C-alpha cells in the first residue's frame, strides 16, 4: 500500500472539506481523543510533590504510551482494510482529519480580512486563536507578523510533517506524529508543572519535526521566485530562533515576502526578547498575509505533485 497515495487522498479531502463543525459536534476530532488520553495520564502520573527525575521518567512513559497507542490504532485500522486502490482511498479517509491545511488557511484568513479593513479589534480576537502572545499589545505590523509566523510554523507542523510521516509509514506514521505533536502542545512547556514531565514530549517533537521543518523551508524557498535568497536567510537566521525547527520555515517565509519575523513579543506574564529573522527587512503589513497564503498554496501544489510522483513510482 502506498503511503504517498494515502496522503494525497487525505490532503485532497482536507482541502475540500476541512473538518466540518457538525462532524466535530457529533464525534469530536482525533486530536481531542488523543488529548483526553494525555490529560488522563497527566493527572495520573504527574503528581505534585514528586521529584523532577521521577516526573521526567513518568513523562517518558506517558509520551511513549500515547505514541504507541496512536500507532497501534492506526496500524490496526490499516491492516483491516482491503487491498488495492480501495484501501488507499479508505485509509486516506481515515488519515484526513490528521492534516490541518484547510483549518490553517481558514484561521489565517480570519485574521487577514479584518486587518485589511482596519478593524484591529476583530483582528486581535482572531489572532488570539492561533498565537499565545498578548493580542492587546499588537499593532497592525505585530498582528501581521504573528499571523505569518503561525502560518509558516503550522505549514510545517500541521501539514508537511504529517504528510511526511504518513507517506513513509502510512496511517500508523501519521497517527503517531499527530500524537507527538499533541503531546508537545499540551505538556511540552517549561512551566512548573510540565518542565520535567513534558521533557520527553518536547524532545520527541523536536526530533519528529527535524526533517519536515527543513523540507517546509525548502518548499517555501523553491516556490518564492528567489530560492537563493530563501536558502541564504534560512542558513543565516534559522538557528537564531528559540525553536530548533520553527526558524527554518519562518526564515524562508520572511525572505520570500521581504519582511522580518520573530523578534520581541509580549505574553500575558512576560516579555520574550527574541532575535529578528531577516532582521534588515521591513515589518509585514496586512497585504503580506495574503502573499504568505499564496506562497503556502504554491508549496502545497508542489507537495501534491511530489506525492503523486512517489505514488506512481
Secondary structure, DSSP 8 states (H G I E B T S, - for coil): --HHHHHHHHHHHHHHH---HHHHHHH--HHHHHHHHHHHHHHHH--TT--HHHHHHHHHHHHHHHHHHHHHHHHHHHHHS-SHHHHHHHHHHHHGGG--HHHHHHHHHHHHHHHHTT-HHHHHHHHTTT--S-GGG--HHHHHHHHHHHHHHHIIIIIIHHHHHHHHHHHHHHHHHHHHHHHHHHH-S-STTTTTTTHHHHHHHHHHTHHHHHHHHHHHHHHSS-HHHHHHHHHHHGGGSSSTTHHHHHHHHHHHHTEEEE--EE-SS-EE---EESTTSEE--HHHHHHHHHHHHHHHHHHHHHHHHHHH-
